[in-house]
Amino acid sequence: MVMWVFGYGSLIWKAGFHFDERVVGFIKGYRRVFYQGSTDHRGTPEYPGRTVTLEPAEGEICWGVAYKISKKEDQEIALTLSKASQGTIGSDLKHEADLVYCFQRYM
């Protein structure tokens, strides 16, 4: 089974896991926002740094990179990375239906 990971923040430049393919594009119905505060790797407890997250937004698009991952071991690493980050690295697991607008040649 193939899994796609959509990166819309720092994951665009630094995946941190093995992938089979990298495709630049956008998804519809989401926008990038900096609402989440973080002291993990930026900011201080008094002044948390802003990290990017996705927010559903009708009519909007969000540019990023989709990573195709087919090996089970690599999928487990990507899932662990995504769960550990809680959105702080700008990644989100998407179903194929979410990516169809941008990545039609792959679906």
Secondary structure, DSSP 8 states (H G I E B T S, - for coil): --EEEEE-SGGGT---S--SEEEEEEEEEEEEEEEEEEEEEEE-SSSEEEEEEEEEEEEEEEEEEEEEE-SHHHHHHHHHHHHHHTTTTSEEEE-HHHHTTT-GGG-
